[in-house]
Amino acid sequence: MGTQEQTFQILSQELLLVVAEELKLPFMQIARLAEQAELSGQKLNTALIESTADSALKLIDNYILGVRLSLSPERLGLENVSVSSVLYDTREELYSYAKNYGVDLDLNIAGKYGPVSANKKGLEAALVSLGAALIEALPAIGTCQLRLKLATHRSRYGIVAGVYADTKQVSLSALQAGRKLSISSRQPLVNLSHSSGAGIFVADSILKAMNLNLTVSRHDKWYGIATILPLSQQLQLIT
């Protein structure tokens, strides 16, 4: 077994541990809702249960997607992708989950840009995983509005797309520390999230499979976690 394959297996196993830790939360929530309904004799909140279960299933699906993309780069199928379209679809995917946490989810498209080169399914999965993790984190932070922005803007390196909040706790140091503590701690993003923050690490895995990076970003004085996407090569040739 080659060194690269061994490294991948270790990283996949480590990420699986983080995901497993994260999945405890939705199952506990569902169990508590059922228990409360039984004790009170009230009707189950099926909408909340459905949203919680959907979020857990998406996390599992996105973890599997990241592993498959890493194992088989040919699955990537890079294409010309509209970032605004991906952000719109991401908001639709996260809307009900954000509502359950009392978080407002805004869409902020700063200008019109040409297509980027990416795998649409992978990019959307990464942003959904990232968004879900920050939705869960906001109520626990307690020092900011319960509001997130799915936003994009241009930088000198490409088109930036990410999720932003009005708190400085979304920082590069928090992200770097979280990566180091992701296995040894149940709360690796200790200054940002009360959970394992698995969605952030799943997003990181998916983006790495596409040769992209997860980084801390600023957008209209808001702090966020984002990725920088290269402009489509076809567009670059035209321009």
Order of alpha helices (4+ residues) and beta strands (2+ residues): alpha-alpha-beta-alpha-beta-beta-alpha-beta-beta-alpha-alpha-beta-beta-alpha
